[in-house]
């Protein structure tokens, strides 16, 4: 398999999932800040230019971070990245993945990609300006949900933790200091960072959770 990813983007969660699963895969770096996602070679396999993209063993391409996370979790059950099927904790994993995709990720898209939502320059500025305040509100929701928990969805590590880690890093990156203002989220992040697979991927991508 090949995972097309950009360091520190939402593809980070998929990169960690494959590492946790001890899957045989090749990470292929597509650097979004350098617009490598819009180079002709990548657009041939992913016309939207988005990452992540997983080239599976059968040659098919799978896109969308949540789809890749769930595929890896099901394809490698021994990795323990999903709770028992049909359990309440599995439902919580799905809840987290949906919320992070549909709410948290959209807030960051408003901040970093306001052109997706309006062609008007003034409207774009307003969208971006409001996004930081929205992100701060959402971060407090995460803090409250993690209070008293070791993991996002309950008693076990899961793909929900992998995806949530992306947003902890992003909050620190934009100066909305999750590592200073949210003690439960910070304690959780330190536990996740200590996992060998997570540490290896952070090192491979050359990134930190804290800045």
C-alpha positions in Angstrom: 0.0 0.0 0.0 0.9 3.7 -0.4 -0.3 6.5 1.8 -0.2 9.9 0.2 0.0 12.4 3.0 1.1 15.9 4.0 3.0 16.3 7.3 0.8 17.6 10.0 -2.4 17.6 8.0 -5.4 15.4 8.8 -3.6 12.6 7.0 -1.5 12.3 10.2 -4.2 10.2 11.8 -4.1 7.8 8.9 -0.4 7.6 9.0 -0.5 6.7 12.7 -3.3 4.1 12.1 -1.2 2.3 9.6 1.8 2.4 11.9 -0.2 1.1 14.8 -1.5 -1.7 12.7 2.0 -2.7 11.7 0.8 -2.6 8.1 3.2 -2.8 5.2 2.9 0.6 3.5 5.0 3.3 1.8 4.4 6.9 3.0 4.5 9.3 0.0 4.9 12.9 1.1 2.7 15.5 -0.8 3.5 18.8 0.8 0.4 21.1 0.8 2.3 24.3 1.7 4.4 23.8 -1.5 1.3 23.1 -3.5 2.6 19.6 -4.5 -1.0 18.4 -4.3 -1.7 20.3 -7.5 1.2 18.9 -9.5 0.1 17.0 -12.6 1.5 13.7 -11.3 -0.6 13.8 -8.1 -3.7 15.1 -9.9 -3.7 12.1 -12.1 -4.5 9.9 -9.2 -6.4 12.4 -7.1 -8.2 15.0 -9.2 -9.3 17.1 -6.2 -5.7 17.4 -5.0 -6.7 16.4 -1.5 -4.8 14.2 1.0 -4.9 11.6 2.4 -5.2 9.0 -0.3 -4.5 5.3 0.3 -3.5 3.2 -2.6 -4.7 -0.3 -1.5 -3.2 -3.6 -2.3 -5.8 -4.2 -5.0 -4.8 -1.0 -6.7 -7.9 0.9 -5.8 -7.7 4.4 -4.2 -9.4 5.2 -1.0 -9.9 8.9 0.0 -11.3 10.7 3.1 -9.5 10.4 6.4 -12.4 8.8 8.2 -12.9 6.2 5.6 -9.2 5.3 5.7 -9.2 5.2 9.5 -12.1 2.8 9.6 -10.8 0.7 6.8 -7.4 0.2 8.6 -9.2 -0.5 11.9 -11.3 -3.2 10.3 -8.6 -4.7 8.1 -6.2 -5.0 11.0 -8.4 -6.0 14.0 -5.5 -7.1 16.1 -4.4 -3.5 16.4 -7.4 -2.8 18.5 -8.2 0.5 16.9 -12.0 0.0 17.2 -14.1 -1.2 20.1 -16.4 -4.2 19.8 -18.8 -3.9 16.9 -22.2 -2.7 18.0 -20.9 -1.6 21.4 -21.6 1.8 23.0 -17.9 2.7 22.8 -17.9 2.0 19.1 -20.8 4.4 18.7 -18.8 7.0 20.6 -15.9 6.5 18.2 -18.3 7.1 15.2 -19.7 10.2 17.1 -16.2 11.7 17.5 -15.2 11.0 13.9 -18.4 12.6 12.6 -18.1 15.6 14.9 -14.4 16.2 14.1 -15.1 16.0 10.4 -18.3 18.0 10.2 -17.7 20.6 12.8 -14.0 20.9 13.9 -12.5 20.4 10.5 -14.9 22.9 8.9 -13.9 25.6 11.5 -10.2 25.2 10.4 -11.3 25.2 6.7 -12.9 28.6 7.4 -9.7 29.9 8.9 -7.2 28.5 6.4 -9.4 28.2 3.2 -12.1 30.9 3.4 -12.1 31.0 -0.4 -14.0 27.7 -0.4 -16.9 29.5 1.1 -17.0 32.9 -0.7 -15.6 34.6 -3.7 -16.0 38.0 -2.0 -12.7 39.2 -0.4 -14.5 41.0 2.5 -16.6 37.9 3.2 -13.5 35.8 3.2 -11.9 38.0 5.8 -15.0 37.9 8.0 -15.2 34.1 7.7 -11.5 33.7 8.7 -11.8 36.3 11.5 -14.8 34.5 13.1 -13.1 31.0 12.7 -10.6 31.5 15.6 -13.4 32.3 18.1 -15.3 29.3 16.9 -12.3 27.0 17.3 -11.8 28.3 20.8 -15.4 27.3 21.6 -15.0 23.9 20.1 -11.8 23.3 22.0 -13.7 23.8 25.3 -16.2 21.1 24.2 -13.2 18.7 23.7 -11.9 19.6 27.1 -15.1 18.9 28.8 -15.6 15.6 27.0 -12.1 14.4 27.9 -12.3 15.3 31.6 -11.8 12.2 33.6 -11.2 10.0 30.6 -8.0 8.2 29.5 -9.2 8.0 25.8 -11.6 9.9 23.6 -14.3 7.2 23.3 -14.1 5.5 26.6 -11.7 3.0 28.2 -9.7 2.0 25.1 -7.5 3.7 22.5 -9.1 4.0 19.1 -9.1 5.8 15.8 -11.0 8.6 17.5 -7.8 9.4 19.5 -5.8 9.5 16.3 -8.0 12.0 14.6 -8.4 14.1 17.7 -4.6 14.4 17.9 -4.6 16.3 14.7 -6.7 19.1 16.2 -4.7 19.3 19.3 -1.7 20.1 17.2 -3.6 22.5 15.0 -4.8 24.5 18.0 -1.2 24.9 19.3 -0.1 25.8 15.8 -2.5 28.7 15.4 -1.8 30.0 18.9 -5.0 28.9 20.5 -2.9 27.1 23.1 -4.6 23.8 23.9 -1.4 22.9 25.7 -1.8 25.8 28.1 -5.6 26.3 28.5 -6.9 22.7 28.4 -5.4 20.5 31.1 -7.5 17.4 30.4 -6.8 17.6 26.6 -3.1 18.2 27.3 -2.8 15.2 29.7 -4.5 13.1 27.1 -2.2 14.3 24.3 0.9 13.4 26.4 -0.4 9.9 26.8 -1.1 9.5 23.1 2.3 11.0 22.2 4.1 8.4 24.4 2.8 5.6 22.2 5.7 4.2 20.1 3.8 4.3 16.9 2.7 7.9 17.4 6.3 8.9 18.3 7.7 7.2 15.2 5.2 8.9 12.9 5.8 12.4 14.4 9.5 11.9 13.9 9.0 10.6 10.4 6.9 13.6 9.4 9.2 16.0 11.2 6.5 17.7 13.3 5.7 18.4 16.9 2.3 18.5 18.7 3.3 21.5 20.7 4.1 24.2 18.2 
